[in-house]
């Protein structure tokens, strides 16, 4: 985006704005992936392996992008995905994202590891949201989180299953984000010198910088390093499908399983009582060299799409990608990095504009494909190349 083009249009435009505004360690945190970042790249490039079919001379005077997502009446088949520490990318970032989602009539998903607690996010809109959960070793904490979420007005739980252990994200080591020694601290301090707007808007005006949903259980909630130590100790590598069955007994709302990449796991999720599955490799942040999400979507949708709602995240960068996912069997998509880039670079209005662009692109693609409703977008309108 040149200096003469001041209006961001694409996700890449917002990414460049975010890169200029954020300290390097924060930009790398949202932008990076695991190890060599092969899967991160494949997620985006995977959509280029499909082509939509153009149909002509059809009445497309009444294109409607609306649908239902886990019972939510959505203006388009898109949800804002959970992003940990979103409140570090813009002042009280989770509330900004929730307001933008509400303004565009789509669901917002609160992360367990968000800066803003679930109660603050719901107060910002007065509307129900989705809540993302990690299974922690301390099941009492899990139960407490679910009770809080339900009491606040959450009606859909997104349970992330692809993080028994954290992935190895090399950028976070190189830029000092994960370091606690003097060199790491000096590196981060030096990076902050290039981000004065972020210092004022987020570091000063965006306090408190605590993981809001867990502030009551971490010994020193003002120390993000203690949070990391607590979370690392709480990731539970022993989780099995029996834990999903347990969740189903204590959670009365919708339950969506996030992080499914194989047909067998999708079938197990259905058997455990899931109302939906999200085909996801965590945005390429966990196991590097695993297949792209879009490559795995068709088989999973074919296997369980008539039994549960199938969603996809990882790699979606525009409305055309959304339409491709629908054609390959998805009920809807989730986007994470795109809305963070937009918010970090242009605030809440940036997220609004981004979502408007997505919906406009979906609507235009539908008209040029000769369809008026999302359910008309079938596998006959897409081909692999």
N, C-alpha and C positions, 0 to 999 in steps of 0.2 A: 504494500500500500504506500504510494508516494505521498509527498507532502501536499500534493494538489488534490488528493483523494481523501477528504477528511471524514467521510462517512463509511464506517466499516459495514461490509455486506456479508462476507463469508466468515466461517469459523477461523480460517487462516488470518483474516484481517484482525479479528478479536485476539487471536493468539499473539500476534505481533504487538498489539497494544498492551496485553498482559505482560509480555516479556519486558517491555520498556518500563512498566510501572512497578513490578514486583521485585523484591530482592532475589538474587539468583537462586538461593537455596529453596525459596518458596516456589519460584517458577519451575525449577527442576522437579520439585516434589509432585506437582500436578502434571507436568509435561512428560516425565520420564516413565520408563518401564523397567522390567526385570532384566538383569544380565545384559546381553547384547542388544536387547530391545527388538529382536526379530519379530516376535508376536505382536508387539505394539505396532510395527509397520505393516505386518500382514493384515491386521484387523482393518486398517483403512484401505489398503490396496486390494483386499479381498472383494470389496464391492465392485471394483473395476472389472472383475471377471464375469460380470453379468450385464446383459443389455435388455432394456425394456423394448416392448413392441409398440409401434405407433399404429393406431387405427384411425380411419378417417370417415367422414360423412356419417357421423353419428350425432344424435342430439345430446349435447353435453351442456345444456343451458341451466342445469340444476345440480352442479357438483356439490357434494356434501362430504366434508372430511371428518365428521363426528363419529364417535364410537363409544363403547363402554369398556373400561379397563378395570377389572376386578370390581365391577359394579359402579364405578365412577363414571358419570356422564361427561365424557371428555370431548373437547372441540376438535381434537385430532389424536391419532394413535401414538402419543408421545408422553413420556413422563420424565421429570427431572430426577436423575439417579442420585443415590446417597453419595456424598463426598465428605470424607473425614476432614475436619478442621476447615470447613468452608469459610468460617468466620475469620480466618487469618488472611483470606484473599481480598476481602472487602469488609467494611465495618458491619459487624453482626450479619455476616454473609448469608447464613441460613434463612434469616427473616427476609432478606432481599430476594433470595431465590423463591421463597414461598409466596411472597406477594406477587412476583412476576408470574409464577405458575397459576396462581389464583386469577390474576387478570386475564390470562389466556385460557382459562378453563381446562387445565390439565393437572394431574396429580403432582405433588411434591413429596420426595422421600427424605425423611430426616435420618441422618447417620447416627449410630450409637456413639461415634467418636466426633460428633459435631461440637463446635464451640457453643452454640446456643442450645439450651435444653429444649426438649420437646414442648414443654408448656409455653415457653417464650415464642416459639415458632407458630404455634396455633393461635396464640393471642394476637399475633401480627396480622392474621387473616380472618380469624373467627370461623375457619372452615377445617374439616377433617383433612389429615395428611396421612401418608404412609410412613411406617417406621421400620428402619433396617436394624437387624439384630445380629450380633455375633454371639455364638454360644461360649460363655465364659465358664471357667472351672468352678467358680462360686455360683451354684445354681440359685442360691437365695438372691444374689444380685440380679440374675436373669429374671426371676419372678418379680422382683421389685420394679425392674424396668418395664416389664409388661403391664403391671398394675398401673404404673404412672402413665404409660402410653394410652391404655384404655380409658383411664380417668380423664385424660386430657382431651380425648376425642378421636384417637387413632382407630381406624377400622380395618386397616390392612397391614399385615406384618410381612416384611421382606427379610427372609432368613438367609444369610450369606454362608455358603457351605464350602467355599474354595480357599479358606484361609486357616487350615489347621496349624500352619506355621507361616510366618511372614516371608514373602519373596525377597530376593536379593536385588535391591535397586541400587546400582553402582553410583548413580549420580549423587545419591544422598550421602554416600561416603566421601566422594571427591569434593563436594562443596562444603563439607563440614556440618551438614544438618544433623547427622547422627552422632557427631563427636561431642565429648564433654571435656576434652583437654583444652589447654590454653590455645593451641594452634587453631583448633576448630572454632573456639569463641572469637578469636581475633579475625578469622576468615569471615565469619558471619557479620561481625561488626563492620568490617571493611565493605561488605556487600551492601549493608544498610545505608552507607554514605551516598549511594547512587539512587536511593529510593526515598527522597524527602516527602513526597506526597503520601506514600504508603505509611511512613512513620507518623505523620499527623493524623491521617484518616483512620488507620487501623491500630497501629501500635499505641497511640495515645488516646484517641477517641473511641476505639472499639473494645475497650476493656469491659468485663474481665476476660482474660485469655485462658480460660479453663475449659476442659471437656465437660460441658454442662450437664450431660446425662449421668456422669460418673463422679461429679464433684463431691458427693457425700461419702464415697467409699475410698477415695485416694487420700493417703495420709497428708500430703501437702499439695492441695489443689492448685496453688499458684506456681508450681514448678512443673513445666512441661516435661522435663527429664524424668521426674517421678511418675508422671502419667505414663510415659513410654515404658518405664520399668514395670509398672503395674499391669499395663495391657499385655506386654510381652509375657508376663507370668501367668496371665489369665487365658491366653489363647489355648484352646483345648484340642490337642491332637487325637484324643480318644473318642471324639464325637462319631456316632453312627446313626443309622436310620431310626433306631429305637429312640434316640433323643428327639427326632422329629415327631414321632408318635407321642412322646411326652409333651412336647410343645402343643400338639393338637389338643391335648386334654386340658391345658390351662389357658389357651388363647381362643376366645370365642369368635374372633373375626376371620377375615380372609387370610390365608397363609400362602405366600409365594416363595419358592425356593430359588435362590440366586447363585449361579455358579455351576450350572449343569452343562456338560460338554459331550456327553455320550448318551446314546439311546437307553442303555441299561440303567443309568442313573436317573434319567427322566422317568422311566417306568417305575423305579423304586420310589421316587418322589410321589408319584400318583398313588402308589400302593400305601404310602405313609399318610395320605390324606391331604396332599397339597392341592390348593385351588389354582395354582399356576406354577410355571417354571420359567426361569430366565436363562437363556443360553448365553453364557458369559465366561470369559477367561479373566475377569477382573481388569479389563482394559489393558491386558498385557503386563500387569504388574506382579503376577505371581509366578507361574511356570513359563519360562521362556522356551520357545520352540514348539509350544502347543499350537494346534491349528487355530485359525481365525474363527471367530464366533459365526460369521456368515457362512463359512464352509460347513459348519456342523448343523446349522438351522434346518435345512430341508429334511434330513433324516429324522431329527427329533420331532419336528412338526408332523411328519407323516406317521410316526409311531404313537404319539400321545395327543396330537392336536384335537382329536375328537373326544378326549377324556378330560382335558384340562386346558387352560389358556397358556399359550406359549408366547414368550416375549424374548427380546434379544437386546443386549447392549454390547459395547466395544466396537469402535470404528465408525459409528454413524456421524457424518459430518454435514449432511444437508437433507432436504426433503426428498430428493431422488433416492438417497440411501434408504429412507423410511419406506418409500413405495416398493423398492426392491425387497426389503425385508417382509413386507406384507405379501407380496407375490410369492415369496418362498415359504409362507405359512405362518408368519408371526401375527399375533393379535395386536401387538404394539411394540414400541422400542423405548429404551431408556438412554438418555445422554448425560454424561458426567463432565468430561473435560470441556465440551463446548460451552456449557452455561457458566462454568467457572472462568474460562477465558473472557467471556462477554462481561461478566460481573467485575472481574479484576480490572479489565480495561476500560469499561464504560458504565459501571454501576448497574443499578436495578433497571434503568432504562435500556442499557445494553442487552440485558437478558430479555426484556420485552421485545426489543427490535429483532433479536435473534429468533425468538419464537414466532414472531410475525413472518419472518423470512421463511422459516421452516414450513409454516402452514401455507404460505403463498406458493412455495415450490411444490408441495404435495398437491395442492389444488390444480396448479398448472399442468403437472405431470398427468393427473387423472384425466383432465380434459383432452390432452393430446393423445392419451391412450384409449379414449373413447368410452370412459366409464364415469358414472355419476356417484357411485357408492363404493366404499372400501371393500365390501364383500364381493364386488365384481372384479377386484384385482386378484386374479388366480394365476396359477403356474403357467397357463397358456399365454400369458402376457410377458413372460420373461424367458431369456435363454442364456445359457452359459457360452462363453467365447474362449 
